[in-house]
Every structure is written in structure tokens, then in C-alpha cells.
Amino acid sequence: MKNLRLKICVILTLIISVNILSAQGTLDDYQRANNIDSLFEDKVFNIPRSFNWNNDHLLWYVNNTSEGDIYMLVDAEKSSRKVAFDHKKLAGKLSELYKEKVDPFRLKLRSLDFTGKGYFTFEDDSLKLKCKLPSYKLEVTGKVDKNNWNRGYWGNFFDEQGGKPVPSPDKKMTAFIRNSNVYVKDNQSKEEWQLSYDGSTGFYYSSHVQWSPDGKKLMAYKVRPGEDHKIYFVSSSPEDQLQPKLESRDYRKPGDVVPFRSPQLFDVATKKQLVVPTTLFDEQFNLGRFQWRKDSRAFTFEYNQRGHQVYKVLEVNATTGKVSVLVEEQSKTFIDYSGKVYRHDVNDGESIIWASERDGWNHLYRFDGTTGKMINQITKGNWPVREVIKVDDEAQRIYFVASGLDKDQDPYLTHYCSIAFDGSDFKRYTTENANHSVNFSEKNSYYVDQYSRVDMAPVTVLKDAKSGKVVMQLEKADISRLEAVGWKAPEVFSAKGRDGETDIWGIIIRPVNFSPEKSYPIIEYIYAGPHSSFVPKSFSAYNSRMHPLAELGFIVVQIDGMGTSNRSKAFHDVCWKNLKDAGFPDRKLWMKAAAAKYPYMNIDKVGIRGTSAGGQNAAAALVFNSDFYDVAVASCGCHDNRMDKIWWNEQWMGYPIGPQYAECSNIENAAQMEGNLMLIVGEVDDNVDPASTYQFANALIKANKDFELITVPGMGHSSGGTFGERKRRDFFVKHLLGVNPPKWSEVYHD
């Protein structure tokens, strides 16, 4: 009897211990999740920013220290590094100038220049200033024109949209649009004459008029408007009135008629119009980048054919109006026009540097700017060019970012390189196993290399461009205070994809109170938009979409499956006319591999969350993949690609609209949905039409499916804001942990 009682006591103790050990989704977990951002905040130091070169060897930057921001000055030639100025003295002088206290370690200075002798200059939010040394006496040299900060972009926008008159290069004449036609005025005599007579309200001349550099010709284009498609919202709770407001936005969707642009050429002296045939660009989705050659011999533009399988660079001869093809790109699937098109004209079009995936990877090519024949492929290999940093025409050299160069590294990690126009003399500036960000000096003699990974704190070094060797270490991040509060670095994890050969990469985030003795349901944060890749590669102390969920008692993961960008063309093409795929076959295998390595990852309880394209993906997890996923929260999702914006969806789903749109639709396939689903939508979302979510909800209701629908008043495109985040946390805790969430009043004290 004694032994029996003892056994019972031991068993009860074990049960109680297990229950205590496995308790997740508790009030403590909620409070920690709610405050995890504050816990991690301001605990990482020596990650510098704002790298600025005053010349080819003098560099300044801002370093964040435990005391505050410190401006540092580096002389690369002398291998010297020092504090740029006495922060307390300068703050004191600024305090005197502005008659208010200025914090020496919270200075907001721009355009610092240390090339002067006995002084340096800078700008703050209001004034341009000169600081004399060693007295630190300040001299006001001018006022900061805040309107200038954004003028570059908005000026161009208003010039095209607002119909402003366009002066000739010598300012003697002005071109303008009147009654849908092109006119020119002599600015001295005030005489006006009409150049075009074929414009009308149904096929009018755009205000985008360009003079040839010699002032003898004009390029303008006619526009036949596309389909007028609006989406409507009822803003239920406007702040400025009691009654709701009806709002609308112009919003073309797949299949809509798009505008047709027809470039026209005019000889100003003879007042004649030269016919520009449209044969080579009739099936247009868009024409853009109209640009005159500097010698006025021709103008060029780029043509994106509807369906995004043909893309051309075209040239119009200024004497004859003849159109010729300089570059033509074709694809059996899609051309990634919104992400990978790159063009640089060398020496006024003598040759053209062009990006293409024609050999299966994104690489650079050189074309003859007169004949359009390819001169040579510049970069080559089983890796993609990610970005062109700059092209040095004189030295005939291209500086660019690449990834996938090293077989023993994550293929998404970025590295900086350069290469000659003829494809010779390939040079790497970074090799360390990390994600790099490089800033070159004015003449490319030196560069700052800041590199990190999600599991490695940043290191910032100064390197010599010729040798690639480190001149000096500038800063090394200090994360000791972050680690002291329990922060754990995300784990980089890879596993084979659906083909059994391709490595799929992602990260794993664990809670600060992680214990391998517990069992953790998995939540995937998903965004499978084909326009990029999304798993973080650089160091960050806090991820707002992942860390709070982990603290509730989950393992949170993020993965880049097939169909996303920045790998091979074949890897990317998986998405073609098949957005419902979303890399799910790869994601499932990745999570199974992770759970096989880490038994505490409960592969039988998997949740998923996403917003926008990720919202579509999250819902698709339960519509098309309920064999694996159990719980999903989908925010502002595009649940049928016919309901979303034209440029994004036709690019990946194809044109004309075909049966693939219905096959990939969460709405059309709503009857297949299994599991626990929450839909979140902002009532005035003008990025993804909210009707997409409502139509999905309607289809689910008709299919007799149980789900939750959260509509947030007044909210636009969002994951749901604070209210949506709270509902999302509770939904996962309830359905994955089987725990009733604590009352909000106990967790949140807003």
C-alpha cells in the first residue's frame, strides 16, 4: 500500500511538473510578447550609419554608442579614425544660436564637409552653418530649403501630369498642349503655331513633351485612354463627420483595357510632323523612358508588351521617324520587368549595358547601340546579378551586387563585385560569409564594408579597393546587453526542396524562455510574392511579425520557397500562372526537416500568417494545403488575382485572362478550405481591393465553412493594426495551444 501511494505521488508530481513545464499562452507569455520590443530596444551599439565621403579618402559616419550618436571622421590614406568634433562644444554653440537646449549626443546634422582648413561646414534642419576651430564659433551661411528635399521626384511628376509649358533648351521657344494638340510659341515675338492636328479628347497629346537637345525637334506622344476602372469603399467612421463617406480610387485590374501611347516627332523649323509607325509596339502594356540622344540624332523608349513576355528598347530616327530595335528580350514565361530590367547607355548610346535572364540567371550583356547586335555577355555563372551600383564609362567598368557566388554560403547573401565591359577582370570586394553593404569613395579607391547575418552582429571595416584588404576595423557591434535579457539569434536553416536537389533557406525564431523539453506548435510567417525574396539576411534585434508570436509559446519560421525571386530563372518560373503553389511543397519539406532535427517542433500543429500577397498565401494554406496547415490568419489578402492590381497580377498570372486565374483562386476553391481560418481586412484598403476578402468570406459562407472575419474601420492596407494583432495572437493560442487566452484588460494597459 505504501509503495502504491508512493507511485501515485510520483506520477502526480510528474504530471504537475509536465503541465507547469509545458504551459504556454499564459498571462506571463502574453505580457512578455507585448513588451518584447521594449525589452530588446536600445541594447545594440556600434552599428554605424550615414557613411559619407568628402573626397576619395576622407570619410565621416555616425556611430550609435551607449552614450548616444557620435560623429566619426576617418582618413583612409593615413589609416586614422577619430571623433569628428567636440560634441559638447558644438551642442553648446547650437544651444546659444537657437536659444534652447541641444543634446550633444542627439545631433541631426547633414552635409558635413571636413575638407576646409580650420573649420568644417554642415546643415541641420533649418540652417547651413560654418563651425570655426578651435573656438567652435558658428557662422550662418544660408538657410536650408526644405522644399528642395523632394523636388527631384515630385517636380518630374507634376511636369508630366500638370501640363506645364516646356521651354526649348535655349529658352527661345516654349512647347505646350492646347485642345489635345501640340503648340509652340516664340517667346520673343509671342507668335504661336500649331504643330499637330490629329489630337482629340479620345486620343490626345500628353503633356510629356521633350525637346531635342539642339532645339530643332520635338517628341510628344498621343494617348488613347484605357478603361476607367474604380474601386469603392465606405469609410464608416470618418474623423471629421458623423455620417460615413463613399470613397473611390482609380484601379485597373487584370484584363482591363490599358492606355495606348503613340510617339510623334515634329520638325519645329519646318512645322512638319514625321510619322512614327507603331508596328513594333502595337500590343503594348506600357511605353516608358522616352529619352533623346545627346547629339539629337534620335530618341529611344522602352516597350513592354502586354503579357510581359516581350520587352524592347526602341530607337526613333530624328530625320526619318523610322523605328528600329536596339534590344529585344523574350521569355516563354515572364520578363520580370518590375524588378530586374536594367539599362545603361554608354557614350550616348554607342553601346548598351542590359540585364537579362536569357541564360537562366540574371546577368549583364553589352549590345551595339547602332546595330542592336550583342557584343558580349559580361557576367556569367550559376548566380544572379542583384543590382548595378554604378557604371564607369571612362574606365569601362561595372560595379554590381551579386549573390550565390559561394557554394558554402546562403545563396541570398549579397556580395559586391566589379567587372570590365568585355567580361574580363572580374573582381570581388567582399568574401566574408555574411550579407554585405558597401559604400565606395568618390574615385573607388576605398570602400566601407558593413556585413552581418541574422545570427551574426554587424562588423564595419574600411578596405582598400585595389587589394581588397582591410585598412582598419571601424566598428564591431556590441550585443552583450541584448543577450543579457535572453535574446537568442534566429537560426539559419536549409533543407532540400521538392526536387530533392535545391536548397531551400529560412530562419527559426525561438522564445526567450525556450526549453527543448517543451513541445512548440509552429507558425510560419509567409510572404511568397514573386517580385522578390523575403527571409531576412542581415542582423536585426527585433522582428515585429515573428518575435511576439514566439513569446506566446511557438516556434516561428520564415522560408523562401520556389516561385520567389533572386535565385535561378527556373526557381522563379514555378510561380508562372500558378500563384497558388506559393512554394508550399518546399515549405512543408523544410518544416518536416526542421522538426526531424528538433523534436520539440510539433509538426502536427502548424499555423501560418501573412498579409497582402502573404494574406492570399496564408488562406491558400488551408484551401489547397490543409493536409499540413491547421490554422491561418490572412490579412488584406488578394484571394482572386482577377480582383487585384493589373501590373502585379498579369506579370505572374499571364495575359489574356485564362482558366489559371480561377484555378489559383481561394474564392473559387473555398469549398476545399479545412482548418481554422481568420480573415482580417481594412475597410478602406486601396492597395488590395477589400472586396476580395468579402467575396472569399461570401464563398466560405455558401460552402458552409466556419471562419472568423475581422473588419477594421478606417484602416487601409495593413496586417490589422493593434486590434488585428491582438485577435491574431488569441486565435493562434486558442487553436494551436488549446488554451483560452487571458483577458485583454489583464495584458494590455493602453
Stockholm file with secondary structure:
# STOCKHOLM 1.0

chainA/1-750         MKNLRLKICVILTLIISVNILSAQGTLDDYQRANNIDSLFEDKVFNIPRSFNWNNDHLLWYVNNTSEGDIYMLVDAEKSSRKVAFDHKKLAGKLSELYKEKVDPFRLKLRSLDFTGKGYFTFEDDSLKLKCKLPSYKLEVTGKVDKNNWNRGYWGNFFDEQGGKPVPSPDKKMTAFIRNSNVYVKDNQSKEEWQLSYDGSTGFYYSSHVQWSPDGKKLMAYKVRPGEDHKIYFVSSSPEDQLQPKLESRDYRKPGDVVPFRSPQLFDVATKKQLVVPTTLFDEQFNLGRFQWRKDSRAFTFEYNQRGHQVYKVLEVNATTGKVSVLVEEQSKTFIDYSGKVYRHDVNDGESIIWASERDGWNHLYRFDGTTGKMINQITKGNWPVREVIKVDDEAQRIYFVASGLDKDQDPYLTHYCSIAFDGSDFKRYTTENANHSVNFSEKNSYYVDQYSRVDMAPVTVLKDAKSGKVVMQLEKADISRLEAVGWKAPEVFSAKGRDGETDIWGIIIRPVNFSPEKSYPIIEYIYAGPHSSFVPKSFSAYNSRMHPLAELGFIVVQIDGMGTSNRSKAFHDVCWKNLKDAGFPDRKLWMKAAAAKYPYMNIDKVGIRGTSAGGQNAAAALVFNSDFYDVAVASCGCHDNRMDKIWWNEQWMGYPIGPQYAECSNIENAAQMEGNLMLIVGEVDDNVDPASTYQFANALIKANKDFELITVPGMGHSSGGTFGERKRRDFFVKHLLGVNPPKWSEVYHD
#=GR chainA/1-750 SS CHHHHHHHHHHHHHHHHHHHHHCCSCHHHHHHHHHHHHHHTTCCBCCCEEEEESSSSEEEEEEECSSCEEEEEEETTTTEEEESSCHHHHHHHHHHHHTSCCCTTSCCCEEEECCSSSEEEEECSSEEEEEETTTTEEEEEEECCGGGTTHHHHHHHHHHHTTCCEECTTSSEEEEEETTEEEEEETTTCCEEECCCCCBTTBEECSCCEECTTSSEEEEEEEECCCCCEEEEEESSCTTCSSCEEEEEECCCTTCCCCEEEEEEEETTTTEEECCCCGGGSSEEEEEEEEECTTSSEEEEEEEETTSSEEEEEEEETTTCCEEEEEEEECSSCCCTTTTCCEEEETTTTEEEEEECTTSSCEEEEEETTTCCEEEECCCSSSCEEEEEEEETTTTEEEEEEECCCTTSCTTCEEEEEEETTSCCCEESCCSSSEEEEEECTTSSEEEEEEEETTEEEEEEEEETTTCCEEEEEEECBCHHHHHTTCCCCEEEEEECTTSSSEEEEEEECCTTCCTTSCEEEEEECCCCTTSCCSCCSCCSCCTTTHHHHHTTCEEEEEECTTSSSSCHHHHHTTTTCTTTTTHHHHHHHHHHHHHHCTTEEEEEEEEEEETHHHHHHHHHHHHCTTTCCEEEEESCCSSTTSSCHHHHHHHHCSSCCHHHHHTCTTTTGGGCCSEEEEEEETTCSSSCTHHHHHHHHHHHHTTCCCEEEEETTCCSSSCHHHHHHHHHHHHIIIIICCCCCCHHHHCCC
#=GC SS_cons         CHHHHHHHHHHHHHHHHHHHHHCCSCHHHHHHHHHHHHHHTTCCBCCCEEEEESSSSEEEEEEECSSCEEEEEEETTTTEEEESSCHHHHHHHHHHHHTSCCCTTSCCCEEEECCSSSEEEEECSSEEEEEETTTTEEEEEEECCGGGTTHHHHHHHHHHHTTCCEECTTSSEEEEEETTEEEEEETTTCCEEECCCCCBTTBEECSCCEECTTSSEEEEEEEECCCCCEEEEEESSCTTCSSCEEEEEECCCTTCCCCEEEEEEEETTTTEEECCCCGGGSSEEEEEEEEECTTSSEEEEEEEETTSSEEEEEEEETTTCCEEEEEEEECSSCCCTTTTCCEEEETTTTEEEEEECTTSSCEEEEEETTTCCEEEECCCSSSCEEEEEEEETTTTEEEEEEECCCTTSCTTCEEEEEEETTSCCCEESCCSSSEEEEEECTTSSEEEEEEEETTEEEEEEEEETTTCCEEEEEEECBCHHHHHTTCCCCEEEEEECTTSSSEEEEEEECCTTCCTTSCEEEEEECCCCTTSCCSCCSCCSCCTTTHHHHHTTCEEEEEECTTSSSSCHHHHHTTTTCTTTTTHHHHHHHHHHHHHHCTTEEEEEEEEEEETHHHHHHHHHHHHCTTTCCEEEEESCCSSTTSSCHHHHHHHHCSSCCHHHHHTCTTTTGGGCCSEEEEEEETTCSSSCTHHHHHHHHHHHHTTCCCEEEEETTCCSSSCHHHHHHHHHHHHIIIIICCCCCCHHHHCCC
//
